[in-house]
Amino acid sequence: MIEKFLIMLLIAAAVNAKLDNPDDVSLCSGSDLEKYVFDASWHILAGVICIVLLLAVSFIYYHIHGLRSVHGFMFFYLLFGLLTLYFSLIVINFKFSFIPCAFNGYLLGFTTLFCICWMNVMCLDSFLVFHNIDMSKTKQFTYCCFYGIGGPAIYLFGCFLLNQLELDLASKPPFSAVGCGLKEKTADLYYFYLPSLLLVVASASLLIWTAWRVKHLQRVLKHNTVQFDRSADREKLTLTWRLFVILAFLYGLQYYAWVTESNCWLRFLTSVYVYITGLFIFLICICNRRVYDCFLNLRCLK
């Protein structure tokens, strides 16, 4: 249901961007819609609501033993990344004078890449499970943490070092410039949108390959006399698919708004959807049969 809504929303955004008169929306200065886009108060309120919703998801999934064991630590790291992303948006919109604007840019860049990397890790985990690639839990945890946490940290540190060099604005990583309200499309493309796109495409490829593998296993195993219960693995894959669709749509909408930055309506839609993402994740994680059954049967709570 959510996936269909996102497709309809994307089509509506594309049609609006196509039909709008560029002369009417150029620079968007003075429009009421633009005031909403840059009004810090609603960003802060929406960010707080999303943090509360995601904390509720974390609390419930941690205390329901079945869900905690099925989805594992990767899901909690993704939730933690989203929590820090909304926290960074709140910090940026508060505009604290004692926090350098460049720090805000790096904070937002790190939290965004952190979420994308852990979404990538969840897709890879589903791929390994259905391809029967076994790995010790300790080794898996080490590799995932090095990639999901160390990857964004090393990348942002490298960008910080590049920013110390005497380079023109188009060649410098954009994170400090974005935090200070500056824009350079070439740097945004090469240092943020292109790496993010590669990770999103890699995640999509892993999920598509995994879906093909699941179909293949269903055809093979239905003729076997010995059947294996893969319901937990399929449940994890379903959740991963839904989370990927929601986050990939957010990235696609953000990229579309970046390309057509003069379109006020699209920028407003992107700003709103950043926070709707938290609501969607809350709904798909909480509003399902397994959570409902666990609340009815309190023995599953630990």
Backbone bond lengths (Angstrom), bond angles and torsions (degrees), N, CA, C in turn:
res aa  C-N    CA-C-N  psi(-1)  N-CA   C-N-CA  omega(-1)  CA-C   N-CA-C  phi
1 M - - - 1.454 - - 1.527 110.94 -
2 I 1.344 116.25 -46.61 1.455 120.72 179.38 1.515 110.97 -64.72
3 E 1.356 116.83 -39.01 1.451 120.19 -179.95 1.530 110.94 -61.76
4 K 1.356 117.81 -41.38 1.461 121.28 178.97 1.528 110.80 -64.30
5 F 1.350 115.83 -39.92 1.453 119.30 178.45 1.523 111.06 -62.33
6 L 1.332 117.31 -41.22 1.459 120.70 -179.57 1.519 111.57 -65.16
7 I 1.327 117.25 -39.30 1.466 120.52 177.98 1.523 110.32 -63.34
8 M 1.346 116.77 -43.84 1.457 120.29 178.32 1.523 111.45 -63.28
9 L 1.352 116.62 -38.11 1.453 120.71 179.02 1.519 111.08 -66.13
10 L 1.331 117.27 -40.42 1.454 121.00 178.60 1.526 111.20 -65.04
11 I 1.330 117.81 -41.24 1.464 121.26 177.59 1.523 110.52 -62.54
12 A 1.340 115.73 -42.41 1.464 119.41 179.06 1.518 111.31 -62.86
13 A 1.337 116.37 -39.65 1.461 119.89 178.20 1.522 111.43 -64.73
14 A 1.335 115.94 -41.88 1.461 119.86 179.69 1.529 111.25 -64.57
15 V 1.335 116.44 -43.33 1.462 119.83 179.87 1.519 110.70 -64.04
16 N 1.348 116.24 -41.18 1.452 119.18 -179.74 1.520 111.57 -64.43
17 A 1.349 115.57 -43.39 1.459 119.40 -179.99 1.517 111.36 -65.13
18 K 1.326 117.29 -29.39 1.446 121.87 -178.61 1.524 111.46 -77.31
19 L 1.332 116.66 -37.43 1.446 120.37 -172.67 1.522 113.17 -90.23
20 D 1.335 116.89 -21.82 1.462 117.84 -177.60 1.514 111.14 -63.05
21 N 1.303 115.56 143.56 1.450 121.17 175.98 1.517 108.43 -79.82
22 P 1.328 120.28 120.17 1.452 120.98 -177.61 1.518 112.84 -58.62
23 D 1.337 116.68 -31.28 1.451 118.83 -179.17 1.524 111.62 -67.18
24 D 1.335 116.97 -26.54 1.454 120.56 -178.16 1.516 112.83 -80.07
25 V 1.340 116.74 -23.55 1.463 119.40 -174.07 1.516 112.88 -116.73
26 S 1.313 118.14 2.02 1.447 119.44 -177.91 1.528 110.25 -61.21
27 L 1.328 114.42 129.84 1.458 124.76 -178.85 1.530 113.54 64.14
28 C 1.323 119.38 -19.38 1.465 122.95 174.90 1.517 113.09 59.42
29 S 1.284 119.19 14.86 1.456 120.34 -173.07 1.517 111.16 -67.91
30 G 1.339 114.72 134.26 1.442 120.03 174.48 1.511 115.68 82.09
31 S 1.316 119.55 -6.01 1.462 120.57 -177.87 1.523 110.10 -78.15
32 D 1.341 115.73 150.29 1.462 119.95 178.87 1.520 111.12 -63.63
33 L 1.341 116.45 -35.01 1.455 120.18 -179.58 1.518 111.10 -63.91
34 E 1.322 116.44 -38.59 1.458 120.08 179.99 1.528 111.36 -66.08
35 K 1.335 116.70 -32.22 1.458 119.56 177.51 1.522 110.63 -64.29
36 Y 1.345 116.67 -37.58 1.462 119.86 177.63 1.524 110.68 -67.43
37 V 1.354 116.54 -37.91 1.462 120.07 -178.58 1.520 110.69 -60.49
38 F 1.328 116.88 -39.63 1.462 120.67 -175.26 1.526 113.55 -102.83
39 D 1.317 118.33 7.89 1.453 120.96 177.61 1.527 108.90 -75.86
40 A 1.340 115.77 112.08 1.466 120.12 -173.13 1.518 112.43 -68.86
41 S 1.331 118.01 -28.32 1.465 120.19 -173.29 1.518 112.03 -63.40
42 W 1.340 117.64 -43.00 1.471 118.07 -178.62 1.526 111.12 -74.31
43 H 1.335 118.31 -28.34 1.463 120.38 173.56 1.529 110.35 -63.04
44 I 1.326 116.52 -43.61 1.465 120.95 -178.75 1.529 110.46 -66.07
45 L 1.341 116.76 -46.08 1.462 120.34 -179.98 1.520 111.52 -62.30
46 A 1.334 117.21 -46.24 1.466 120.74 179.77 1.523 111.00 -64.27
47 G 1.338 116.91 -37.63 1.458 120.00 178.34 1.513 112.01 -64.01
48 V 1.329 117.28 -41.59 1.471 121.21 178.25 1.524 110.46 -63.49
49 I 1.335 117.30 -42.41 1.471 120.87 179.46 1.530 110.16 -62.05
50 C 1.339 116.94 -43.34 1.465 120.14 179.65 1.524 111.50 -64.05
51 I 1.322 117.19 -38.85 1.468 120.32 177.99 1.522 110.48 -63.16
52 V 1.325 117.48 -42.34 1.462 121.16 178.05 1.526 110.72 -62.06
53 L 1.340 117.42 -44.32 1.462 121.02 -179.86 1.526 111.69 -63.32
54 L 1.325 117.05 -43.65 1.463 120.26 -178.79 1.525 111.52 -71.17
55 L 1.326 117.61 -33.10 1.461 119.98 174.22 1.527 110.41 -65.07
56 A 1.332 116.42 -36.57 1.470 119.93 176.83 1.524 110.57 -64.37
57 V 1.327 117.41 -41.43 1.462 121.17 177.19 1.519 110.28 -62.25
58 S 1.327 116.70 -45.84 1.466 120.81 -179.46 1.529 110.95 -61.15
59 F 1.325 116.61 -43.55 1.464 121.10 -178.77 1.528 110.85 -63.28
60 I 1.325 116.34 -46.88 1.473 120.49 -177.08 1.528 110.68 -66.70
61 Y 1.327 117.38 -45.27 1.463 119.97 -177.87 1.529 111.42 -68.90
62 Y 1.325 116.83 -30.27 1.459 118.77 178.58 1.525 111.11 -72.02
63 H 1.330 117.77 -34.71 1.454 121.49 -175.92 1.521 113.16 -90.09
64 I 1.337 118.37 -9.92 1.462 121.00 172.51 1.524 107.20 -96.38
65 H 1.310 115.50 105.41 1.465 120.59 -171.12 1.530 111.85 -57.64
66 G 1.332 117.13 -41.68 1.465 119.95 -178.11 1.514 112.37 -61.20
67 L 1.320 116.48 -42.40 1.463 120.04 179.61 1.522 111.06 -70.99
68 R 1.315 117.00 -37.37 1.459 120.45 -179.38 1.520 111.13 -64.12
69 S 1.325 116.67 -40.05 1.459 119.91 -178.05 1.522 112.24 -76.14
70 V 1.348 117.09 -31.00 1.467 119.90 -178.07 1.527 111.06 -74.31
71 H 1.314 116.57 -51.14 1.461 119.54 -172.41 1.518 113.11 -85.69
72 G 1.326 117.41 -22.84 1.447 120.43 169.95 1.524 114.57 72.65
73 F 1.344 113.44 -173.69 1.459 119.91 -173.32 1.525 112.32 -71.17
74 M 1.342 117.97 -23.30 1.466 119.86 -177.14 1.521 111.68 -63.12
75 F 1.326 115.62 -40.24 1.454 120.08 179.28 1.526 110.67 -62.84
76 F 1.333 117.19 -39.42 1.468 120.33 -179.59 1.525 111.11 -70.77
77 Y 1.317 117.53 -33.25 1.460 119.65 175.80 1.529 110.70 -66.71
78 L 1.331 117.17 -38.55 1.462 120.30 176.72 1.527 110.24 -63.98
79 L 1.333 117.07 -43.39 1.461 120.24 176.34 1.526 110.85 -61.14
80 F 1.333 116.39 -41.34 1.462 119.80 178.07 1.528 110.78 -62.23
81 G 1.334 117.12 -40.01 1.458 120.45 177.55 1.521 112.16 -62.20
82 L 1.334 116.34 -42.10 1.460 119.87 178.36 1.529 111.01 -66.59
83 L 1.337 116.71 -38.61 1.464 120.10 176.82 1.528 111.05 -60.72
84 T 1.322 116.48 -45.50 1.470 119.44 179.34 1.521 111.38 -68.08
85 L 1.341 117.38 -31.44 1.469 120.39 176.97 1.528 110.33 -63.35
86 Y 1.332 116.95 -47.63 1.467 119.48 178.88 1.529 111.14 -67.42
87 F 1.321 116.59 -34.65 1.464 119.05 176.53 1.526 110.59 -63.67
88 S 1.335 116.58 -41.95 1.468 119.45 179.18 1.523 111.46 -65.17
89 L 1.338 117.79 -35.88 1.459 120.42 176.58 1.527 111.20 -65.14
90 I 1.333 116.21 -37.99 1.470 119.63 177.08 1.524 110.44 -64.69
91 V 1.337 116.60 -44.87 1.469 120.92 -179.92 1.529 110.55 -61.03
92 I 1.331 116.39 -43.30 1.461 120.22 -179.39 1.524 111.33 -63.60
93 N 1.337 116.91 -41.32 1.461 120.20 -177.07 1.522 113.07 -77.27
94 F 1.324 117.71 -19.77 1.463 119.69 173.87 1.532 111.38 -71.85
95 K 1.345 116.09 -25.04 1.466 121.83 177.28 1.534 111.47 55.99
96 F 1.332 116.01 53.44 1.461 120.06 177.25 1.528 110.03 -64.81
97 S 1.294 116.43 131.15 1.469 120.54 -176.72 1.526 112.19 -70.68
98 F 1.340 117.10 -26.36 1.467 119.97 -177.48 1.534 112.58 -83.62
99 I 1.338 118.11 -5.22 1.464 121.44 178.18 1.527 108.65 -101.70
100 P 1.337 118.97 119.95 1.465 120.38 179.24 1.531 111.09 -60.11
101 C 1.324 116.24 141.89 1.462 119.56 -178.39 1.524 111.66 -63.48
102 A 1.332 117.08 -31.60 1.463 119.96 178.49 1.522 110.97 -63.48
103 F 1.339 117.26 -36.40 1.468 120.95 177.98 1.523 110.98 -61.63
104 N 1.340 117.05 -39.85 1.457 120.67 177.97 1.527 111.47 -59.85
105 G 1.325 116.89 -40.18 1.462 120.35 179.09 1.516 112.51 -64.66
106 Y 1.340 116.93 -43.93 1.462 120.45 178.23 1.529 111.12 -67.46
107 L 1.323 117.24 -37.13 1.465 120.63 178.59 1.521 110.68 -62.62
108 L 1.327 116.59 -46.13 1.458 120.54 179.33 1.527 111.11 -65.62
109 G 1.329 116.76 -40.37 1.460 120.25 178.54 1.515 112.38 -63.99
110 F 1.338 116.56 -42.57 1.464 119.80 -179.64 1.523 111.40 -65.14
111 T 1.332 117.29 -47.07 1.464 119.97 -177.34 1.527 111.42 -64.80
112 T 1.338 117.05 -36.76 1.469 120.04 178.67 1.521 110.84 -65.79
113 L 1.340 116.46 -48.45 1.468 119.86 179.66 1.528 111.08 -66.94
114 F 1.321 117.30 -32.70 1.466 121.75 176.68 1.529 110.44 -59.23
115 C 1.335 116.69 -46.29 1.474 120.58 179.39 1.518 111.37 -64.19
116 I 1.327 116.92 -43.73 1.465 120.65 -178.77 1.532 110.28 -63.79
117 C 1.336 116.89 -41.56 1.469 120.49 -179.57 1.529 111.84 -65.47
118 W 1.331 118.17 -40.54 1.461 119.23 -179.76 1.516 112.02 -74.63
119 M 1.344 117.12 -27.24 1.464 118.90 170.49 1.529 109.57 -65.45
120 N 1.315 115.60 -38.47 1.462 121.54 176.40 1.531 110.99 -63.04
121 V 1.326 116.64 -39.45 1.467 121.54 179.00 1.528 110.88 -65.33
122 M 1.338 117.42 -41.62 1.464 120.19 179.21 1.524 111.21 -63.83
123 C 1.336 116.81 -38.97 1.470 120.48 177.69 1.521 110.76 -65.63
124 L 1.333 116.68 -41.57 1.460 120.56 178.48 1.523 111.15 -64.81
125 D 1.326 117.38 -38.22 1.466 120.98 179.46 1.526 110.68 -62.37
126 S 1.327 118.25 -44.49 1.464 121.11 177.29 1.526 110.92 -62.29
127 F 1.323 115.91 -38.37 1.462 120.58 177.65 1.527 110.78 -61.42
128 L 1.325 117.20 -46.62 1.467 120.97 -178.11 1.522 111.54 -66.07
129 V 1.341 117.03 -37.96 1.468 120.64 -178.27 1.521 111.13 -62.66
130 F 1.325 117.29 -47.86 1.463 120.06 -175.73 1.527 112.99 -82.10
131 H 1.325 117.00 -8.15 1.464 119.34 172.10 1.526 111.31 -102.34
132 N 1.353 115.45 11.71 1.467 122.26 174.85 1.527 112.96 54.15
133 I 1.326 115.50 38.80 1.465 121.02 175.46 1.519 107.56 -93.93
134 D 1.311 116.35 106.43 1.464 121.14 -173.53 1.520 110.24 -88.50
135 M 1.323 115.47 143.46 1.457 121.76 178.92 1.524 107.63 -150.76
136 S 1.316 115.85 141.20 1.470 119.00 179.47 1.528 109.92 -63.11
137 K 1.331 115.26 148.12 1.463 120.30 -177.68 1.525 111.79 -61.53
138 T 1.326 116.60 -38.11 1.468 119.94 -179.75 1.526 111.18 -64.93
139 K 1.331 115.60 -45.96 1.460 119.55 179.64 1.524 110.77 -65.48
140 Q 1.328 117.51 -41.04 1.457 121.02 178.91 1.527 110.70 -62.33
141 F 1.336 116.79 -44.18 1.461 120.20 179.46 1.526 110.86 -62.59
142 T 1.331 117.08 -41.67 1.469 121.07 -179.48 1.512 111.34 -63.44
143 Y 1.340 116.72 -49.06 1.464 120.33 -179.26 1.534 111.57 -62.57
144 C 1.327 115.81 -43.10 1.466 119.47 -177.82 1.523 111.39 -65.24
145 C 1.322 117.16 -41.80 1.470 120.06 179.60 1.525 111.12 -67.96
146 F 1.320 116.84 -38.86 1.467 119.63 178.32 1.528 110.47 -62.71
147 Y 1.324 116.58 -41.12 1.463 120.07 -179.69 1.526 111.74 -76.56
148 G 1.349 116.66 -48.50 1.456 120.44 -172.84 1.522 113.97 -72.87
149 I 1.341 116.86 -32.33 1.463 120.51 179.77 1.522 110.76 -103.18
150 G 1.338 115.79 -48.11 1.460 119.29 -177.89 1.517 113.63 -68.06
151 G 1.357 116.73 -35.02 1.464 119.71 -179.26 1.520 113.06 -57.66
152 P 1.340 118.67 -58.56 1.472 119.84 177.88 1.528 113.09 -60.36
153 A 1.346 117.16 -37.84 1.465 119.82 -178.29 1.532 110.92 -65.58
154 I 1.332 117.05 -45.72 1.471 120.65 179.49 1.529 110.50 -65.16
155 Y 1.341 116.27 -41.13 1.470 119.86 -179.74 1.530 110.95 -63.11
156 L 1.336 116.47 -46.16 1.471 119.59 -179.64 1.518 111.44 -67.51
157 F 1.341 117.26 -33.96 1.473 119.83 177.35 1.527 110.22 -66.64
158 G 1.334 116.05 -40.57 1.463 119.17 175.65 1.523 111.77 -62.31
159 C 1.337 116.53 -39.89 1.470 120.17 177.05 1.523 111.12 -64.82
160 F 1.343 116.31 -36.93 1.465 120.10 177.79 1.529 110.91 -63.14
161 L 1.335 116.45 -41.83 1.465 119.70 178.41 1.530 111.23 -65.09
162 L 1.329 116.87 -39.23 1.463 119.68 177.66 1.522 111.77 -63.72
163 N 1.307 116.00 -34.16 1.464 119.29 179.85 1.523 112.69 -68.78
164 Q 1.328 117.16 -16.19 1.463 119.76 177.79 1.527 112.19 -81.97
165 L 1.325 116.41 -10.45 1.461 120.38 179.94 1.525 110.45 -85.24
166 E 1.313 115.21 159.95 1.469 120.97 178.87 1.530 108.82 -83.83
167 L 1.328 115.70 84.35 1.458 121.87 179.24 1.516 109.50 -121.05
168 D 1.333 115.86 157.14 1.456 118.47 175.29 1.524 109.60 -72.25
169 L 1.332 116.61 163.14 1.472 121.61 -173.42 1.518 112.16 -60.25
170 A 1.344 117.39 -33.78 1.463 120.64 -177.96 1.520 112.33 -70.15
171 S 1.344 117.62 -21.73 1.461 121.51 -177.80 1.515 113.12 -98.26
172 K 1.321 117.28 -11.31 1.453 120.38 -178.30 1.523 110.81 -86.25
173 P 1.340 117.72 146.19 1.476 119.80 171.89 1.521 110.31 -56.97
174 P 1.342 117.46 140.37 1.468 120.02 -167.87 1.522 115.79 -85.99
175 F 1.337 118.91 0.81 1.457 119.62 -168.11 1.529 112.94 -65.85
176 S 1.327 117.27 -44.85 1.463 118.52 178.12 1.516 111.22 -68.59
177 A 1.338 117.31 -34.91 1.466 120.78 179.15 1.522 111.11 -67.51
178 V 1.345 116.60 -41.19 1.467 120.51 179.13 1.518 110.27 -63.12
179 G 1.324 117.11 -42.04 1.451 120.26 178.85 1.512 113.21 -62.02
180 C 1.327 117.04 -27.65 1.470 121.89 -179.98 1.524 112.72 -98.77
181 G 1.329 117.05 11.25 1.461 120.30 175.05 1.500 115.28 84.20
182 L 1.342 118.31 11.29 1.465 121.34 178.72 1.525 109.42 -96.91
183 K 1.340 115.81 154.96 1.459 120.37 -178.26 1.519 110.05 -135.11
184 E 1.313 114.62 138.85 1.463 121.69 173.55 1.522 107.19 -146.46
185 K 1.336 116.30 106.54 1.466 120.85 -170.11 1.519 112.95 -62.71
186 T 1.330 117.43 -36.60 1.458 119.42 -179.14 1.525 111.02 -63.28
187 A 1.319 116.37 -45.51 1.466 120.14 178.95 1.528 110.60 -66.53
188 D 1.330 118.12 -41.03 1.464 120.82 177.73 1.522 111.05 -57.50
189 L 1.320 115.93 -42.35 1.469 120.74 -177.65 1.521 111.63 -65.66
190 Y 1.322 116.91 -49.46 1.464 120.28 -172.49 1.530 113.00 -77.39
191 Y 1.303 117.90 -31.81 1.463 119.87 -173.45 1.520 113.71 -100.13
192 F 1.325 118.15 -18.76 1.462 119.02 -178.25 1.521 112.84 -125.49
193 Y 1.335 117.47 -59.86 1.465 119.42 -171.73 1.526 112.30 -69.13
194 L 1.319 118.42 -38.67 1.464 119.84 -179.93 1.531 112.32 -68.15
195 P 1.364 120.07 -48.28 1.469 118.59 175.19 1.523 112.83 -60.51
196 S 1.332 116.81 -39.68 1.467 119.78 178.77 1.523 110.83 -63.99
197 L 1.333 116.30 -40.77 1.465 120.31 179.19 1.523 111.06 -62.00
198 L 1.320 117.20 -41.71 1.467 120.60 179.33 1.531 110.80 -61.82
199 L 1.333 117.27 -40.35 1.465 120.49 178.92 1.521 111.58 -68.42
200 V 1.332 116.85 -39.47 1.469 120.29 178.75 1.527 110.22 -65.76
201 V 1.320 117.38 -42.55 1.465 120.98 178.30 1.524 110.64 -64.35
202 A 1.334 116.64 -39.69 1.472 120.26 177.51 1.527 110.54 -62.37
203 S 1.329 117.32 -42.16 1.466 120.78 178.16 1.517 111.24 -63.57
204 A 1.330 116.56 -44.09 1.466 120.46 178.97 1.520 110.99 -62.17
205 S 1.330 117.15 -41.81 1.464 120.88 179.58 1.527 111.23 -62.75
206 L 1.329 116.94 -42.54 1.463 120.65 178.99 1.525 111.33 -63.17
207 L 1.338 116.64 -42.12 1.459 119.83 -179.24 1.525 111.61 -68.26
208 I 1.318 117.63 -40.91 1.468 120.72 178.60 1.526 110.49 -64.31
209 W 1.328 116.33 -43.45 1.467 121.07 177.99 1.531 110.15 -62.90
210 T 1.332 116.37 -40.57 1.467 120.23 178.58 1.521 111.26 -65.47
211 A 1.336 117.42 -41.10 1.466 121.16 178.65 1.530 110.73 -61.77
212 W 1.333 116.19 -40.71 1.475 119.75 176.80 1.527 110.01 -63.53
213 R 1.339 116.86 -40.09 1.464 121.24 179.68 1.531 110.84 -64.19
214 V 1.320 117.41 -40.60 1.468 121.54 178.80 1.521 110.38 -62.13
215 K 1.328 117.13 -44.25 1.475 120.84 178.23 1.525 110.62 -61.97
216 H 1.323 115.87 -40.89 1.468 120.41 179.41 1.528 110.53 -64.07
217 L 1.335 117.14 -43.71 1.460 120.36 179.86 1.521 111.94 -65.28
218 Q 1.325 116.87 -36.16 1.462 119.89 178.35 1.522 111.58 -63.67
219 R 1.328 116.08 -39.63 1.476 119.53 178.91 1.520 111.13 -67.92
220 V 1.335 117.05 -37.63 1.465 120.97 -177.05 1.524 111.20 -76.06
221 L 1.333 116.86 -45.24 1.459 120.86 -171.51 1.524 113.64 -77.29
222 K 1.320 118.54 -19.05 1.466 118.28 -178.77 1.526 112.18 -69.27
223 H 1.338 117.29 -16.33 1.465 121.20 177.10 1.531 111.89 -94.71
224 N 1.342 117.10 -5.60 1.469 120.03 -178.82 1.531 110.66 -83.32
225 T 1.314 114.90 146.37 1.469 119.31 177.12 1.529 111.09 -76.48
226 V 1.336 116.32 -29.74 1.467 121.34 178.49 1.525 108.31 -96.84
227 Q 1.305 116.55 120.87 1.451 121.69 -178.84 1.533 109.69 -109.53
228 F 1.320 115.14 142.01 1.456 120.96 178.72 1.526 108.77 -110.40
229 D 1.312 114.18 140.76 1.464 119.67 179.46 1.535 109.10 -83.47
230 R 1.329 116.64 107.01 1.467 121.55 178.01 1.521 111.31 -109.23
231 S 1.328 117.31 21.02 1.463 120.08 -175.33 1.524 111.66 -62.50
232 A 1.352 117.09 -38.24 1.465 120.09 179.70 1.521 110.83 -65.48
233 D 1.349 116.39 -40.93 1.463 120.01 178.61 1.524 111.05 -65.91
234 R 1.329 116.51 -40.39 1.468 119.07 178.30 1.526 111.59 -67.26
235 E 1.324 116.36 -34.09 1.470 119.80 177.14 1.523 110.60 -64.39
236 K 1.333 116.12 -42.69 1.464 119.80 177.31 1.526 110.93 -63.28
237 L 1.326 117.30 -41.90 1.458 121.39 179.57 1.528 111.21 -63.93
238 T 1.332 116.94 -40.44 1.466 120.36 178.88 1.526 110.93 -62.79
239 L 1.334 116.69 -44.74 1.457 120.06 178.45 1.527 110.62 -63.37
240 T 1.326 116.48 -40.55 1.468 120.25 179.33 1.517 110.89 -62.39
241 W 1.332 116.92 -42.69 1.467 121.06 177.83 1.520 110.45 -59.17
242 R 1.313 117.01 -47.28 1.470 120.49 -176.70 1.521 111.38 -65.37
243 L 1.334 116.50 -43.10 1.455 119.38 177.69 1.522 111.19 -63.56
244 F 1.326 116.19 -39.33 1.463 119.56 179.53 1.525 111.36 -63.87
245 V 1.331 117.19 -43.48 1.468 120.13 -180.00 1.528 110.44 -60.73
246 I 1.329 116.70 -44.05 1.465 120.23 -178.84 1.531 111.15 -64.49
247 L 1.339 117.63 -46.58 1.459 120.55 -176.60 1.519 111.91 -75.23
248 A 1.339 118.03 -35.47 1.461 120.39 177.54 1.524 110.54 -66.75
249 F 1.330 116.78 -36.94 1.461 119.91 176.77 1.528 109.87 -64.34
250 L 1.327 117.23 -39.98 1.462 120.63 177.58 1.526 110.44 -61.42
251 Y 1.334 116.65 -44.32 1.460 119.69 178.51 1.525 110.61 -63.88
252 G 1.345 117.18 -44.43 1.461 120.34 -179.74 1.515 112.26 -62.49
253 L 1.318 116.51 -41.00 1.460 120.42 179.29 1.526 110.65 -67.46
254 Q 1.337 116.33 -39.80 1.460 120.63 177.79 1.526 110.76 -63.55
255 Y 1.339 116.33 -41.43 1.461 120.07 179.05 1.532 110.86 -66.50
256 Y 1.325 117.36 -41.34 1.457 122.13 179.67 1.526 110.41 -63.32
257 A 1.354 116.20 -41.82 1.462 120.29 178.11 1.528 111.09 -67.13
258 W 1.330 116.24 -33.63 1.472 119.75 177.66 1.519 111.15 -67.28
259 V 1.325 116.92 -40.26 1.466 120.46 179.55 1.523 110.91 -67.07
260 T 1.353 116.79 -44.38 1.465 122.08 -178.51 1.525 108.63 -106.06
261 E 1.329 116.86 61.16 1.457 120.84 -171.39 1.525 113.17 -68.25
262 S 1.323 119.16 -15.49 1.454 120.47 -179.25 1.527 112.51 -80.95
263 N 1.339 117.52 -7.64 1.461 120.70 -177.72 1.523 110.05 -87.78
264 C 1.336 116.16 107.68 1.469 120.65 -176.43 1.518 111.92 -64.31
265 W 1.326 116.23 -42.53 1.465 119.85 -175.86 1.510 110.29 -61.83
266 L 1.327 117.77 -40.65 1.457 121.18 -178.57 1.529 110.78 -70.45
267 R 1.306 117.34 -37.41 1.460 120.26 177.69 1.529 110.68 -66.21
268 F 1.319 116.10 -38.52 1.461 119.59 177.41 1.527 110.81 -66.13
269 L 1.345 116.63 -42.61 1.455 121.05 178.29 1.525 110.96 -60.43
270 T 1.334 116.75 -40.70 1.458 120.86 178.90 1.526 111.08 -64.86
271 S 1.340 116.14 -43.44 1.464 120.26 179.43 1.527 111.28 -61.39
272 V 1.331 116.28 -40.32 1.465 119.92 179.93 1.522 110.63 -69.93
273 Y 1.329 117.40 -42.04 1.463 120.28 -175.04 1.525 112.10 -67.58
274 V 1.333 117.75 -27.07 1.469 119.66 175.45 1.525 110.72 -53.72
275 Y 1.322 116.24 -39.19 1.461 120.73 -178.24 1.527 112.03 -89.36
276 I 1.334 117.34 -28.80 1.462 119.65 174.13 1.528 110.36 -63.19
277 T 1.337 116.19 -28.25 1.466 120.54 177.11 1.530 111.01 -55.76
278 G 1.328 117.41 -43.77 1.462 120.36 177.29 1.514 112.53 -60.98
279 L 1.339 116.36 -39.19 1.470 120.39 177.96 1.525 110.78 -67.04
280 F 1.330 118.09 -43.21 1.463 121.48 179.19 1.521 111.02 -60.18
281 I 1.330 116.70 -44.59 1.464 120.16 -179.40 1.527 110.55 -63.92
282 F 1.311 116.80 -39.29 1.466 120.58 175.67 1.526 110.74 -60.34
283 L 1.329 117.49 -44.09 1.461 120.94 -176.81 1.525 112.03 -66.98
284 I 1.343 117.79 -45.72 1.464 119.16 -176.73 1.529 111.53 -71.52
285 C 1.349 117.27 -24.86 1.460 119.81 -179.02 1.529 112.42 -86.94
286 I 1.311 117.39 -32.10 1.462 121.05 -174.62 1.526 112.12 -99.74
287 C 1.320 117.15 -41.34 1.470 120.76 -175.42 1.529 110.33 -84.97
288 N 1.309 116.45 67.51 1.463 120.34 175.40 1.525 109.23 -141.20
289 R 1.310 115.10 164.88 1.461 121.58 -172.29 1.518 112.51 -63.79
290 R 1.314 117.52 -37.72 1.465 119.63 -175.14 1.532 110.92 -67.62
291 V 1.309 117.82 -42.13 1.464 120.32 177.65 1.520 109.98 -64.41
292 Y 1.335 116.17 -40.88 1.466 120.82 179.44 1.532 110.73 -61.97
293 D 1.334 116.50 -44.10 1.472 120.14 179.77 1.526 111.32 -64.99
294 C 1.339 116.44 -36.33 1.459 119.43 -179.22 1.520 112.02 -68.85
295 F 1.321 116.77 -33.40 1.454 118.85 176.89 1.534 111.02 -71.97
296 L 1.332 116.40 -29.87 1.464 118.98 175.70 1.523 111.25 -73.18
297 N 1.339 114.31 -36.18 1.462 120.05 179.99 1.537 108.12 -107.13
298 L 1.291 118.26 92.00 1.463 122.49 -172.51 1.513 113.56 -66.49
299 R 1.323 118.14 -7.53 1.459 120.13 179.13 1.504 112.55 -68.03
300 C 1.343 117.28 -20.43 1.465 119.13 -179.65 1.514 111.14 -81.29
301 L 1.324 118.55 -8.99 1.460 121.49 178.84 1.530 109.07 -85.86
302 K 1.331 114.67 129.10 1.471 118.65 179.87 1.524 109.18 -137.67
